[in-house]
Amino acid sequence: MYRKLLITAAALLSGVLQAYAQLVPQHTDYALMLSGKYYDGTARSVAMGNAMTALGGDLGALSYNPAASGVYRYSEITLTPSVYSTSVSTSLLDGQDRYGISRFSLSNAGWVGTFDTGRSRGLLNFNFAITANQSNNLAYRSSARGLQSSSSYLGSLAYHMPAISGSDMTMPEEFPDRPFFYSDAAWNQVLAWNTGMIDSITGGQGFVGATENITDDGRFVIPGTLIQDYYKERTGYVEDIIINASGNVSNIFFFGVSLTLQSIWANEYTSITETAGDPSLFQTGFTDFTKEYRLTTSGMGVNASAGFIVRPVAGLTIGGSISTPTWMFLNESWMESMSGNTGQYGAAALDSPVGEYAYRVTSPFRWNIGVGYTVGGFLAIGVDYERTDYSNIFMAEDNGSRSGFSAENDFMSSYYRAVNNVRAGIEAWPHPQLAVRLGYNYYSSPYRTGAASPFCNYESDMHYASAGLGFRAASGFFIDMAYQQQCNPGRLDFLLYDSYENSPAPSVSESWRSWKLLLTLGWRF
């Protein structure tokens, strides 16, 4: 009995690893996405382009310089609800569609407490802060539809089927999950076989998709028009929970250290649908089919950082920080579904089992340096430079071994690179109670120049502009507003499925812009 349980467990593990290996391109994209930093924080920090490495004095700035809290000479509480929106234009074959998604979020919630030492020189005060700053909003939605008759998703599945018999993929009533874990076929191929979307070739070796006819001379052809639909939706976030300590030395040197705990969550849904323009043209009587895929990623990350701000002369400040790699511990669960309708087999719908896997992602070191200049209490200017090398991202199994992710790690080392990000901002106080702020962000592409990915093509040098207003009352209450707009569109091109023989798969092209609106309510005491 124990031997039987051991064999079954080994087979289940093998099946999970097999299904997990099919996600190689997606996992490198997720590793990069979760390693990126697109700081939210408070409305004040966003309005100033998050160019506050040298200025400090803001809880949003704790995400990139722990010394930012050392500038405080008072305690403060902030709360920043926000709205994030992305508009995506997607083209597929001859069709184009525009879709968008908007989400409410909490960009910041924090507290900083200051404790005066009573000294006139040396350590004047030490501060503690706890804040949650969102560092990445993952909301995204796209959809497109096109017409063609040269290739199909089901034809691609059939062509790439391993040398396997149909009986090995059949789902038995007593153990319907068996072919997903015991056979060499991919999970979507198992689903296609059991729903009648793929069939074996009579009297020969190989498989044929329900969208394909076999001619008298043995060729596989799409006999009529197929309507192909693509849909993708993702929601999620990366939230930094920062525990910070800082100090002020003679109002000249400010220092700080932080421990950051990340909360990570992402939920993704994609679907591909093919519908026959005229079912009578298909030998199988094919009408339609839909393949769905769901992926949930959750986990936590941790890193430590240290920073400083120095004021060498009146008005001028210089700041810098460095962060350790972020060690992320992630759990994924996924499943696939397929439904279809043919005259040959009728209607069918099936779900795969739920696959689960735990793994690690380690993002690279990150450092910031900034220069700030203030004129009295009515003008502040900041310019920041940030650098991190995404080619140093690596993935590992849950036990820390990298052997199971050699393909992903080689891919990231080959196609990712170091980035140079620039932030700039200005704040003016035309009235003692009213502030006007402007900001700019530049994020350089994390992909090597001229190194086209075998899976997709990105154009991702990104520019953002921001603006905001602030009001503060004599009682200590303050309110800040900020709006940030992506200036140039991001672009992504990828194949809808794998090409096969002389049947090129259609390319999906996505172009998107995003904006966010933040409102900070705060109280100083």
MARMARLO-103509 format. One record per residue (C-alpha): residue number from 1; z, x, y; residue in one letter; chain. Coordinates in steps of 0.1 Angstrom, whole numbers, plus 5000, padded with zeros to 4 digits. Example, Ala and Ser with C-alpha at 12.3 -4.5 7.8 and 13.67 -1.06 7.14 Angstrom:
REM residues 2
ATOM  nr    Z    X    Y rest kette
ATOM   1 5078 5123 4955    A     A
ATOM   2 5071 5137 4989    S     A
END
This chain:
REM residues 525
ATOM  nr    Z    X    Y rest kette
ATOM   1 5000 5000 5000    M     A
ATOM   2 5009 5028 5024    Y     A
ATOM   3 4976 5045 5017    R     A
ATOM   4 4957 5013 5025    K     A
ATOM   5 4976 5009 5058    L     A
ATOM   6 4969 5045 5066    L     A
ATOM   7 4931 5041 5059    I     A
ATOM   8 4930 5009 5080    T     A
ATOM   9 4948 5025 5109    A     A
ATOM  10 4925 5055 5108    A     A
ATOM  11 4895 5033 5108    A     A
ATOM  12 4908 5013 5137    L     A
ATOM  13 4915 5045 5157    L     A
ATOM  14 4880 5058 5148    S     A
ATOM  15 4865 5025 5160    G     A
ATOM  16 4884 5026 5193    V     A
ATOM  17 4873 5062 5199    L     A
ATOM  18 4837 5053 5191    Q     A
ATOM  19 4837 5024 5216    A     A
ATOM  20 4855 5046 5241    Y     A
ATOM  21 4829 5073 5238    A     A
ATOM  22 4802 5048 5249    Q     A
ATOM  23 4819 5046 5283    L     A
ATOM  24 4814 5083 5292    V     A
ATOM  25 4794 5077 5324    P     A
ATOM  26 4817 5050 5336    Q     A
ATOM  27 4848 5071 5330    H     A
ATOM  28 4836 5100 5351    T     A
ATOM  29 4828 5075 5379    D     A
ATOM  30 4863 5060 5376    Y     A
ATOM  31 4879 5094 5376    A     A
ATOM  32 4862 5102 5409    L     A
ATOM  33 4869 5068 5424    M     A
ATOM  34 4906 5070 5416    L     A
ATOM  35 4908 5105 5430    S     A
ATOM  36 4892 5096 5463    G     A
ATOM  37 4913 5089 5494    K     A
ATOM  38 4902 5063 5520    Y     A
ATOM  39 4934 5060 5539    Y     A
ATOM  40 4946 5026 5552    D     A
ATOM  41 4983 5029 5563    G     A
ATOM  42 4992 5013 5597    T     A
ATOM  43 4968 4998 5622    A     A
ATOM  44 4976 5026 5646    R     A
ATOM  45 4966 5053 5622    S     A
ATOM  46 4934 5035 5611    V     A
ATOM  47 4924 5028 5647    A     A
ATOM  48 4928 5066 5655    M     A
ATOM  49 4906 5075 5625    G     A
ATOM  50 4938 5087 5606    N     A
ATOM  51 4935 5119 5627    A     A
ATOM  52 4973 5124 5629    M     A
ATOM  53 4980 5155 5609    T     A
ATOM  54 4991 5173 5640    A     A
ATOM  55 5003 5143 5660    L     A
ATOM  56 5026 5126 5635    G     A
ATOM  57 5050 5099 5645    G     A
ATOM  58 5034 5072 5623    D     A
ATOM  59 5042 5060 5588    L     A
ATOM  60 5005 5058 5579    G     A
ATOM  61 5002 5096 5585    A     A
ATOM  62 5027 5103 5557    L     A
ATOM  63 4998 5099 5533    S     A
ATOM  64 4983 5132 5544    Y     A
ATOM  65 5011 5150 5562    N     A
ATOM  66 5048 5147 5551    P     A
ATOM  67 5059 5163 5585    A     A
ATOM  68 5046 5132 5603    A     A
ATOM  69 5081 5116 5600    S     A
ATOM  70 5098 5146 5614    G     A
ATOM  71 5086 5137 5649    V     A
ATOM  72 5106 5105 5649    Y     A
ATOM  73 5137 5103 5671    R     A
ATOM  74 5143 5067 5662    Y     A
ATOM  75 5143 5045 5631    S     A
ATOM  76 5113 5022 5624    E     A
ATOM  77 5101 4994 5601    I     A
ATOM  78 5065 4985 5597    T     A
ATOM  79 5045 4958 5578    L     A
ATOM  80 5007 4959 5577    T     A
ATOM  81 4987 4930 5561    P     A
ATOM  82 4950 4935 5561    S     A
ATOM  83 4916 4921 5552    V     A
ATOM  84 4890 4942 5534    Y     A
ATOM  85 4854 4931 5530    S     A
ATOM  86 4823 4946 5514    T     A
ATOM  87 4787 4933 5517    S     A
ATOM  88 4763 4945 5490    V     A
ATOM  89 4725 4941 5490    S     A
ATOM  90 4711 4945 5454    T     A
ATOM  91 4675 4947 5442    S     A
ATOM  92 4663 4943 5406    L     A
ATOM  93 4626 4944 5399    L     A
ATOM  94 4610 4920 5424    D     A
ATOM  95 4642 4902 5433    G     A
ATOM  96 4668 4910 5459    Q     A
ATOM  97 4702 4894 5465    D     A
ATOM  98 4731 4898 5490    R     A
ATOM  99 4766 4894 5478    Y     A
ATOM 100 4800 4900 5494    G     A
ATOM 101 4837 4901 5486    I     A
ATOM 102 4867 4898 5508    S     A
ATOM 103 4903 4904 5499    R     A
ATOM 104 4937 4902 5516    F     A
ATOM 105 4958 4932 5510    S     A
ATOM 106 4990 4950 5521    L     A
ATOM 107 4979 4983 5536    S     A
ATOM 108 5014 4995 5546    N     A
ATOM 109 5051 4986 5543    A     A
ATOM 110 5076 5012 5553    G     A
ATOM 111 5108 5024 5568    W     A
ATOM 112 5119 5057 5584    V     A
ATOM 113 5155 5064 5593    G     A
ATOM 114 5165 5093 5617    T     A
ATOM 115 5198 5110 5616    F     A
ATOM 116 5209 5131 5646    D     A
ATOM 117 5229 5163 5639    T     A
ATOM 118 5244 5164 5674    G     A
ATOM 119 5230 5199 5680    R     A
ATOM 120 5211 5210 5711    S     A
ATOM 121 5192 5238 5692    R     A
ATOM 122 5181 5244 5656    G     A
ATOM 123 5180 5214 5633    L     A
ATOM 124 5182 5185 5658    L     A
ATOM 125 5177 5157 5633    N     A
ATOM 126 5166 5151 5597    F     A
ATOM 127 5148 5120 5586    N     A
ATOM 128 5141 5100 5555    F     A
ATOM 129 5113 5076 5549    A     A
ATOM 130 5100 5053 5521    I     A
ATOM 131 5066 5038 5526    T     A
ATOM 132 5038 5022 5506    A     A
ATOM 133 5003 5031 5520    N     A
ATOM 134 4971 5019 5503    Q     A
ATOM 135 4948 5048 5498    S     A
ATOM 136 4919 5031 5481    N     A
ATOM 137 4907 4995 5480    N     A
ATOM 138 4883 4990 5450    L     A
ATOM 139 4869 4954 5458    A     A
ATOM 140 4832 4952 5451    Y     A
ATOM 141 4807 4925 5441    R     A
ATOM 142 4769 4927 5435    S     A
ATOM 143 4743 4905 5419    S     A
ATOM 144 4705 4905 5415    A     A
ATOM 145 4677 4888 5396    R     A
ATOM 146 4641 4898 5387    G     A
ATOM 147 4612 4890 5365    L     A
ATOM 148 4594 4912 5340    Q     A
ATOM 149 4577 4913 5306    S     A
ATOM 150 4577 4951 5297    S     A
ATOM 151 4612 4957 5283    S     A
ATOM 152 4644 4939 5275    S     A
ATOM 153 4681 4946 5270    Y     A
ATOM 154 4679 4933 5234    L     A
ATOM 155 4648 4954 5227    G     A
ATOM 156 4668 4985 5239    S     A
ATOM 157 4697 4976 5216    L     A
ATOM 158 4674 4972 5186    A     A
ATOM 159 4655 5004 5193    Y     A
ATOM 160 4687 5025 5196    H     A
ATOM 161 4703 5010 5165    M     A
ATOM 162 4716 5037 5141    P     A
ATOM 163 4704 5039 5105    A     A
ATOM 164 4726 5011 5092    I     A
ATOM 165 4722 4980 5071    S     A
ATOM 166 4727 4945 5085    G     A
ATOM 167 4755 4938 5059    S     A
ATOM 168 4776 4966 5074    D     A
ATOM 169 4775 4948 5108    M     A
ATOM 170 4782 4913 5095    T     A
ATOM 171 4816 4899 5105    M     A
ATOM 172 4834 4886 5074    P     A
ATOM 173 4857 4856 5078    E     A
ATOM 174 4887 4874 5064    E     A
ATOM 175 4884 4904 5087    F     A
ATOM 176 4859 4897 5115    P     A
ATOM 177 4869 4929 5134    D     A
ATOM 178 4859 4951 5105    R     A
ATOM 179 4823 4960 5116    P     A
ATOM 180 4835 4970 5151    F     A
ATOM 181 4857 4997 5136    F     A
ATOM 182 4841 5006 5104    Y     A
ATOM 183 4803 5007 5112    S     A
ATOM 184 4783 5032 5132    D     A
ATOM 185 4769 5005 5155    A     A
ATOM 186 4781 5001 5190    A     A
ATOM 187 4801 4970 5198    W     A
ATOM 188 4773 4953 5217    N     A
ATOM 189 4750 4959 5187    Q     A
ATOM 190 4774 4943 5163    V     A
ATOM 191 4777 4913 5186    L     A
ATOM 192 4739 4911 5189    A     A
ATOM 193 4735 4911 5151    W     A
ATOM 194 4760 4884 5145    N     A
ATOM 195 4747 4861 5172    T     A
ATOM 196 4711 4865 5160    G     A
ATOM 197 4700 4884 5191    M     A
ATOM 198 4689 4913 5168    I     A
ATOM 199 4674 4909 5134    D     A
ATOM 200 4662 4933 5107    S     A
ATOM 201 4625 4939 5101    I     A
ATOM 202 4612 4921 5070    T     A
ATOM 203 4602 4945 5043    G     A
ATOM 204 4609 4976 5063    G     A
ATOM 205 4634 4998 5081    Q     A
ATOM 206 4647 4991 5116    G     A
ATOM 207 4656 4962 5139    F     A
ATOM 208 4639 4939 5164    V     A
ATOM 209 4653 4921 5194    G     A
ATOM 210 4651 4883 5198    A     A
ATOM 211 4630 4889 5229    T     A
ATOM 212 4603 4909 5210    E     A
ATOM 213 4573 4897 5190    N     A
ATOM 214 4558 4919 5163    I     A
ATOM 215 4520 4920 5164    T     A
ATOM 216 4496 4922 5134    D     A
ATOM 217 4493 4960 5139    D     A
ATOM 218 4531 4964 5139    G     A
ATOM 219 4537 4968 5177    R     A
ATOM 220 4567 4954 5194    F     A
ATOM 221 4559 4934 5226    V     A
ATOM 222 4576 4911 5251    I     A
ATOM 223 4552 4881 5248    P     A
ATOM 224 4562 4863 5281    G     A
ATOM 225 4581 4865 5313    T     A
ATOM 226 4618 4873 5311    L     A
ATOM 227 4642 4864 5339    I     A
ATOM 228 4668 4891 5341    Q     A
ATOM 229 4701 4886 5359    D     A
ATOM 230 4728 4912 5367    Y     A
ATOM 231 4763 4906 5381    Y     A
ATOM 232 4792 4929 5388    K     A
ATOM 233 4826 4923 5403    E     A
ATOM 234 4855 4947 5407    R     A
ATOM 235 4889 4942 5422    T     A
ATOM 236 4918 4966 5425    G     A
ATOM 237 4936 4992 5445    Y     A
ATOM 238 4954 5026 5446    V     A
ATOM 239 4988 5023 5464    E     A
ATOM 240 5008 5054 5474    D     A
ATOM 241 5046 5049 5473    I     A
ATOM 242 5059 5078 5493    I     A
ATOM 243 5095 5091 5493    I     A
ATOM 244 5098 5115 5522    N     A
ATOM 245 5123 5139 5538    A     A
ATOM 246 5117 5158 5571    S     A
ATOM 247 5133 5176 5599    G     A
ATOM 248 5130 5187 5635    N     A
ATOM 249 5138 5222 5646    V     A
ATOM 250 5143 5225 5684    S     A
ATOM 251 5115 5200 5691    N     A
ATOM 252 5091 5229 5683    I     A
ATOM 253 5087 5229 5645    F     A
ATOM 254 5087 5199 5623    F     A
ATOM 255 5086 5200 5585    F     A
ATOM 256 5085 5175 5557    G     A
ATOM 257 5082 5171 5519    V     A
ATOM 258 5071 5140 5499    S     A
ATOM 259 5070 5128 5464    L     A
ATOM 260 5042 5102 5460    T     A
ATOM 261 5041 5077 5431    L     A
ATOM 262 5008 5059 5428    Q     A
ATOM 263 5003 5024 5415    S     A
ATOM 264 4968 5020 5401    I     A
ATOM 265 4951 4988 5390    W     A
ATOM 266 4914 4979 5386    A     A
ATOM 267 4897 4949 5369    N     A
ATOM 268 4859 4950 5364    E     A
ATOM 269 4835 4924 5350    Y     A
ATOM 270 4798 4928 5344    T     A
ATOM 271 4772 4906 5329    S     A
ATOM 272 4735 4908 5320    I     A
ATOM 273 4715 4877 5312    T     A
ATOM 274 4679 4873 5300    E     A
ATOM 275 4661 4840 5300    T     A
ATOM 276 4627 4832 5286    A     A
ATOM 277 4602 4818 5311    G     A
ATOM 278 4585 4800 5282    D     A
ATOM 279 4604 4800 5249    P     A
ATOM 280 4574 4788 5229    S     A
ATOM 281 4558 4823 5234    L     A
ATOM 282 4586 4840 5214    F     A
ATOM 283 4584 4842 5176    Q     A
ATOM 284 4621 4836 5174    T     A
ATOM 285 4621 4807 5198    G     A
ATOM 286 4643 4828 5222    F     A
ATOM 287 4657 4808 5250    T     A
ATOM 288 4684 4829 5266    D     A
ATOM 289 4712 4854 5261    F     A
ATOM 290 4742 4867 5281    T     A
ATOM 291 4762 4899 5275    K     A
ATOM 292 4796 4902 5293    E     A
ATOM 293 4819 4932 5296    Y     A
ATOM 294 4855 4933 5309    R     A
ATOM 295 4875 4964 5317    L     A
ATOM 296 4911 4966 5330    T     A
ATOM 297 4925 4999 5341    T     A
ATOM 298 4962 5003 5351    S     A
ATOM 299 4986 5031 5354    G     A
ATOM 300 5005 5054 5376    M     A
ATOM 301 5001 5088 5393    G     A
ATOM 302 5024 5113 5408    V     A
ATOM 303 5020 5143 5432    N     A
ATOM 304 5041 5163 5456    A     A
ATOM 305 5032 5175 5491    S     A
ATOM 306 5046 5196 5520    A     A
ATOM 307 5035 5198 5556    G     A
ATOM 308 5044 5211 5590    F     A
ATOM 309 5037 5204 5627    I     A
ATOM 310 5043 5231 5653    V     A
ATOM 311 5043 5227 5691    R     A
ATOM 312 5035 5262 5705    P     A
ATOM 313 5031 5251 5741    V     A
ATOM 314 5036 5218 5759    A     A
ATOM 315 5011 5192 5749    G     A
ATOM 316 4995 5212 5720    L     A
ATOM 317 5004 5206 5684    T     A
ATOM 318 4990 5221 5652    I     A
ATOM 319 4997 5205 5618    G     A
ATOM 320 4989 5212 5582    G     A
ATOM 321 4997 5200 5547    S     A
ATOM 322 4990 5207 5511    I     A
ATOM 323 4993 5183 5481    S     A
ATOM 324 4995 5192 5444    T     A
ATOM 325 4970 5177 5420    P     A
ATOM 326 4977 5140 5413    T     A
ATOM 327 4986 5135 5376    W     A
ATOM 328 4974 5100 5366    M     A
ATOM 329 4985 5083 5334    F     A
ATOM 330 4961 5055 5327    L     A
ATOM 331 4957 5027 5302    N     A
ATOM 332 4925 5008 5296    E     A
ATOM 333 4917 4976 5277    S     A
ATOM 334 4882 4963 5273    W     A
ATOM 335 4862 4937 5254    M     A
ATOM 336 4826 4925 5252    E     A
ATOM 337 4812 4890 5247    S     A
ATOM 338 4777 4878 5238    M     A
ATOM 339 4761 4844 5236    S     A
ATOM 340 4725 4833 5230    G     A
ATOM 341 4702 4807 5218    N     A
ATOM 342 4671 4810 5196    T     A
ATOM 343 4650 4784 5177    G     A
ATOM 344 4655 4806 5146    Q     A
ATOM 345 4693 4808 5146    Y     A
ATOM 346 4704 4782 5172    G     A
ATOM 347 4732 4788 5196    A     A
ATOM 348 4759 4814 5190    A     A
ATOM 349 4788 4830 5210    A     A
ATOM 350 4811 4857 5199    L     A
ATOM 351 4838 4880 5214    D     A
ATOM 352 4846 4916 5203    S     A
ATOM 353 4882 4926 5196    P     A
ATOM 354 4901 4941 5225    V     A
ATOM 355 4899 4979 5227    G     A
ATOM 356 4928 4998 5241    E     A
ATOM 357 4931 5035 5251    Y     A
ATOM 358 4955 5057 5270    A     A
ATOM 359 4943 5089 5288    Y     A
ATOM 360 4950 5111 5317    R     A
ATOM 361 4931 5121 5349    V     A
ATOM 362 4941 5150 5370    T     A
ATOM 363 4927 5151 5405    S     A
ATOM 364 4924 5184 5425    P     A
ATOM 365 4946 5200 5452    F     A
ATOM 366 4940 5186 5486    R     A
ATOM 367 4948 5202 5520    W     A
ATOM 368 4947 5191 5556    N     A
ATOM 369 4948 5209 5589    I     A
ATOM 370 4948 5193 5624    G     A
ATOM 371 4950 5199 5661    V     A
ATOM 372 4965 5174 5686    G     A
ATOM 373 4969 5173 5723    Y     A
ATOM 374 4990 5149 5744    T     A
ATOM 375 4991 5144 5781    V     A
ATOM 376 5024 5130 5791    G     A
ATOM 377 5029 5096 5775    G     A
ATOM 378 4995 5081 5783    F     A
ATOM 379 4970 5102 5762    L     A
ATOM 380 4968 5116 5727    A     A
ATOM 381 4939 5132 5709    I     A
ATOM 382 4937 5144 5673    G     A
ATOM 383 4911 5161 5652    V     A
ATOM 384 4917 5167 5614    D     A
ATOM 385 4899 5185 5586    Y     A
ATOM 386 4905 5178 5550    E     A
ATOM 387 4892 5196 5519    R     A
ATOM 388 4894 5190 5482    T     A
ATOM 389 4872 5201 5453    D     A
ATOM 390 4862 5172 5430    Y     A
ATOM 391 4845 5195 5405    S     A
ATOM 392 4881 5204 5394    N     A
ATOM 393 4889 5169 5383    I     A
ATOM 394 4896 5168 5346    F     A
ATOM 395 4904 5142 5320    M     A
ATOM 396 4926 5146 5289    A     A
ATOM 397 4939 5126 5260    E     A
ATOM 398 4973 5109 5262    D     A
ATOM 399 4989 5140 5245    N     A
ATOM 400 4974 5163 5271    G     A
ATOM 401 4945 5177 5250    S     A
ATOM 402 4912 5180 5268    R     A
ATOM 403 4891 5184 5236    S     A
ATOM 404 4882 5147 5235    G     A
ATOM 405 4868 5147 5270    F     A
ATOM 406 4847 5179 5269    S     A
ATOM 407 4815 5159 5278    A     A
ATOM 408 4832 5142 5308    E     A
ATOM 409 4848 5174 5321    N     A
ATOM 410 4815 5193 5318    D     A
ATOM 411 4797 5165 5336    F     A
ATOM 412 4822 5165 5365    M     A
ATOM 413 4822 5203 5368    S     A
ATOM 414 4784 5202 5369    S     A
ATOM 415 4778 5173 5393    Y     A
ATOM 416 4808 5171 5415    Y     A
ATOM 417 4816 5195 5444    R     A
ATOM 418 4841 5203 5471    A     A
ATOM 419 4841 5179 5501    V     A
ATOM 420 4847 5185 5538    N     A
ATOM 421 4861 5154 5555    N     A
ATOM 422 4866 5152 5593    V     A
ATOM 423 4887 5127 5612    R     A
ATOM 424 4890 5123 5650    A     A
ATOM 425 4909 5099 5672    G     A
ATOM 426 4921 5091 5707    I     A
ATOM 427 4949 5069 5721    E     A
ATOM 428 4953 5060 5757    A     A
ATOM 429 4980 5040 5774    W     A
ATOM 430 4965 5024 5806    P     A
ATOM 431 4997 5004 5809    H     A
ATOM 432 5032 5015 5796    P     A
ATOM 433 5031 4986 5771    Q     A
ATOM 434 4994 4986 5762    L     A
ATOM 435 4974 5011 5741    A     A
ATOM 436 4937 5015 5734    V     A
ATOM 437 4926 5035 5704    R     A
ATOM 438 4893 5048 5690    L     A
ATOM 439 4886 5067 5658    G     A
ATOM 440 4859 5083 5636    Y     A
ATOM 441 4858 5094 5599    N     A
ATOM 442 4833 5115 5581    Y     A
ATOM 443 4834 5118 5543    Y     A
ATOM 444 4810 5142 5528    S     A
ATOM 445 4793 5134 5495    S     A
ATOM 446 4812 5145 5464    P     A
ATOM 447 4779 5151 5445    Y     A
ATOM 448 4761 5185 5444    R     A
ATOM 449 4730 5186 5465    T     A
ATOM 450 4699 5184 5443    G     A
ATOM 451 4719 5178 5412    A     A
ATOM 452 4707 5143 5402    A     A
ATOM 453 4730 5126 5377    S     A
ATOM 454 4713 5116 5344    P     A
ATOM 455 4730 5082 5348    F     A
ATOM 456 4726 5072 5384    C     A
ATOM 457 4718 5085 5419    N     A
ATOM 458 4742 5084 5448    Y     A
ATOM 459 4738 5088 5485    E     A
ATOM 460 4773 5089 5498    S     A
ATOM 461 4779 5109 5530    D     A
ATOM 462 4799 5082 5547    M     A
ATOM 463 4806 5075 5584    H     A
ATOM 464 4832 5051 5597    Y     A
ATOM 465 4841 5041 5633    A     A
ATOM 466 4874 5023 5643    S     A
ATOM 467 4890 5008 5673    A     A
ATOM 468 4923 4991 5680    G     A
ATOM 469 4949 4978 5705    L     A
ATOM 470 4986 4982 5706    G     A
ATOM 471 5014 4964 5724    F     A
ATOM 472 5051 4975 5726    R     A
ATOM 473 5080 4956 5741    A     A
ATOM 474 5111 4970 5757    A     A
ATOM 475 5131 4954 5728    S     A
ATOM 476 5116 4978 5703    G     A
ATOM 477 5092 4953 5688    F     A
ATOM 478 5055 4964 5686    F     A
ATOM 479 5022 4950 5673    I     A
ATOM 480 4991 4970 5666    D     A
ATOM 481 4956 4958 5656    M     A
ATOM 482 4927 4978 5642    A     A
ATOM 483 4891 4973 5630    Y     A
ATOM 484 4872 4998 5610    Q     A
ATOM 485 4834 4996 5602    Q     A
ATOM 486 4813 5016 5578    Q     A
ATOM 487 4785 5029 5600    C     A
ATOM 488 4759 5038 5574    N     A
ATOM 489 4751 5021 5541    P     A
ATOM 490 4763 5036 5508    G     A
ATOM 491 4736 5036 5481    R     A
ATOM 492 4736 5036 5443    L     A
ATOM 493 4707 5035 5419    D     A
ATOM 494 4711 5031 5381    F     A
ATOM 495 4692 5018 5350    L     A
ATOM 496 4701 4983 5338    L     A
ATOM 497 4700 4996 5302    Y     A
ATOM 498 4686 5025 5282    D     A
ATOM 499 4648 5029 5283    S     A
ATOM 500 4630 5030 5249    Y     A
ATOM 501 4596 5041 5237    E     A
ATOM 502 4571 5033 5264    N     A
ATOM 503 4593 5006 5278    S     A
ATOM 504 4611 5018 5309    P     A
ATOM 505 4643 5000 5318    A     A
ATOM 506 4644 4984 5353    P     A
ATOM 507 4663 5001 5380    S     A
ATOM 508 4691 4984 5400    V     A
ATOM 509 4695 4996 5436    S     A
ATOM 510 4727 4987 5455    E     A
ATOM 511 4733 4992 5492    S     A
ATOM 512 4766 4983 5508    W     A
ATOM 513 4787 4983 5539    R     A
ATOM 514 4824 4976 5543    S     A
ATOM 515 4849 4967 5570    W     A
ATOM 516 4886 4962 5573    K     A
ATOM 517 4909 4945 5597    L     A
ATOM 518 4946 4955 5600    L     A
ATOM 519 4976 4940 5618    L     A
ATOM 520 5009 4960 5620    T     A
ATOM 521 5042 4944 5629    L     A
ATOM 522 5069 4968 5636    G     A
ATOM 523 5104 4973 5651    W     A
ATOM 524 5120 5005 5664    R     A
ATOM 525 5157 5007 5666    F     A
END
